Amino acid sequence: MEILGATLRVCVDDLETAVPFYERLAGGRALRFERGGVQVAAVGCFLLMSGPEAELEVLRKVAATIAVKDVEEAHRVLTELGARVVAGPLATPAGRNLIAVHPDGAMYEYVDRG
């Protein structure tokens, strides 16, 4: 499985206030979208999320988003290594994803460009 990079997930109270800081920090413009009632801004290696507390509570459980070359391969490798896939692989607007709990209890989202 080829890991291409990782994105840090940051839940914020006010996306409009947070975005300018992270744009300056990362040196780029935010790509904004909405997913499941949560407003999201991707800026460099940061994924900023703001929305209803019930939704954010679930999102906070995922430590990071890991970009991989192929989610299907990630599924196979993770399963072989003893991880528990709790969601996916599923198609998303940007590719495919899955969520896995590693044997140590850490939860990660794995994504590809599909």
C-alpha positions in Angstrom: 0.0 0.0 0.0 1.4 3.3 -1.0 0.7 6.2 1.4 0.9 9.6 -0.5 0.4 11.9 2.5 -1.8 12.8 5.5 -4.2 15.6 6.3 -4.7 16.9 9.8 -8.4 17.1 10.8 -9.3 20.3 12.7 -12.8 21.0 14.1 -13.4 24.7 14.5 -16.2 26.8 15.9 -16.2 29.4 13.2 -14.9 28.4 9.7 -15.0 31.9 8.4 -12.6 33.1 11.2 -10.3 30.0 10.9 -9.9 29.9 7.1 -7.8 33.1 6.7 -5.4 32.0 9.5 -4.8 28.6 7.8 -4.6 30.1 4.3 -1.8 32.4 5.5 -0.2 29.5 7.5 -0.3 27.0 4.6 0.3 29.7 1.8 -2.7 28.7 -0.3 -6.4 29.2 -0.9 -9.0 27.0 0.8 -11.1 24.5 -1.2 -14.5 24.6 0.4 -17.3 22.1 0.3 -20.1 20.7 2.5 -20.5 17.1 3.5 -23.4 15.8 5.7 -24.3 19.2 7.1 -20.6 20.0 7.9 -18.8 22.9 6.3 -15.3 21.9 5.2 -12.3 23.8 4.0 -9.2 22.0 2.8 -6.1 24.2 3.1 -2.7 22.7 2.6 -2.4 19.7 4.9 -5.3 20.9 7.1 -8.9 19.9 6.8 -11.0 22.4 8.7 -14.5 21.3 9.7 -17.4 23.2 11.3 -21.0 22.3 11.9 -23.5 20.7 14.3 -21.9 19.3 17.4 -23.4 15.9 16.9 -21.7 15.6 13.5 -18.4 17.0 14.8 -18.4 14.5 17.7 -18.2 11.7 15.2 -15.6 13.4 13.1 -13.3 14.1 16.1 -12.9 10.3 16.5 -10.9 10.1 13.2 -7.3 11.1 13.9 -6.3 12.0 10.4 -7.1 11.5 6.7 -4.4 9.4 4.9 -4.1 9.7 1.1 -3.3 6.4 -0.6 -2.8 5.3 -4.2 -5.7 2.8 -4.0 -8.3 2.4 -1.3 -9.1 -1.2 -2.4 -5.5 -2.1 -1.8 -5.5 -0.2 1.5 -8.6 -2.3 2.5 -6.8 -5.5 1.8 -3.6 -4.5 3.6 -5.4 -3.1 6.6 -7.5 -6.2 7.0 -4.5 -8.5 6.7 -2.7 -6.5 9.4 -5.7 -6.8 11.8 -7.4 -3.4 11.4 -11.2 -3.3 11.4 -12.8 -1.5 8.5 -15.9 0.2 9.9 -17.0 2.1 6.8 -16.4 1.8 3.1 -14.9 1.6 0.6 -17.3 4.2 -0.6 -17.4 6.6 -3.5 -17.0 10.3 -2.6 -17.0 13.4 -4.8 -13.2 13.4 -4.9 -12.6 9.6 -5.1 -13.1 6.7 -2.6 -12.7 6.4 1.1 -12.9 4.0 4.0 -12.6 4.4 7.7 -10.5 1.8 9.7 -9.8 1.2 13.3 -6.2 0.1 13.8 -5.4 -2.7 16.3 -4.2 0.0 18.8 -7.7 1.6 18.7 -6.7 4.7 16.5 -9.2 5.5 13.8 -8.2 6.9 10.4 -9.9 7.8 7.1 -8.1 6.5 4.0 -8.8 8.2 0.6 -7.8 7.9 -3.0 -8.6 9.9 -6.1 -10.6 6.9 -7.5 
